[in-house]
Amino acid sequence: MDNVNLDKAMEIFALLIVGEEIGSESHTELYEEYRNNSEVYDILMSVLKKSNLKLYEFGNCLYVTAGEGNRIFGFTNDELKRTIGLRLNKELYLAYFIMYNVILLFYQDSGSFSHIDYVRSEDVISQTNSSMQKALKAVHEKALNASEENSFEILAALWEDMPLVPSNDDMTSLKAARGSKTGFVKLVFNFLVSQDLFFESQGRYYIKQRFKALAENYYEENRGRLYAIVTGGDLNASY
């Protein structure tokens, strides 16, 4: 193994795990090493695999995300609850469901993102309402297993019990909080902004390239039963 190539691979790794972008416009020399030097590529991929990290290349740029169960670079459920501002596991699962619906607002069946650059809280609430209704319809009409039925019924009850906004409040003065649909969605977006996936301006949440990279690769690898349930698709289809 060439020590120079080892150093370059580890430099790429060190930058990626702290959120730096490596691509055609940033750290270009290292990106070219990744693209054109097979030993640098192989070393990097080996280190990422042993670290339980996934590498995504999107728009001539590299990104990493934690693999399932990664206790060093990822979050445990309890850590996520504290970070987002939640107390109960069912609230965390609802946050996951809302994040999934944020992806649905941007992703299209053609395999590319839609033309929209931003979403608002009310867009996410509308999308979540629609997905929840389809999931409950699947509970009653299709062959979901007992665990799926119970999970969606719990999430639906939690979501439906929330008012759109707190009493005596309006849409413009709302803060992120667990007590209303709008406040809950803002909690979720605060987390997405903190992870450098969106930025907010005047109540609009603008998509960032990192979110596109993670979301599109997520769809390629994981789209399946949940997608079918919340879109009303064929539960037996292969995606």
Buried (B, 14 or more C-beta within 10 A) or exposed (E): EEEEBBEBBBBBBEBBBEEBBBBEEEBEEBBEBBBEBEBBBEBBEEBBEEBBBBBBBBBEBBBBBBBEEBEEEBBEEEEBBEEBBBEEEBBBBBBBBBBBBBBBBBBEEEEEBEEEEBBBBBBBBBBBBBBBEBBBEBBEEBEBEEEBBEBBEBBBEBBEEBEBBBEEBEEEEBEBBBBBBBBBBBBBBBBBBEBBBBEBEEEBBBBBBBBBBBBBBBBEEEBBBBBBBBBBBEBEEEE
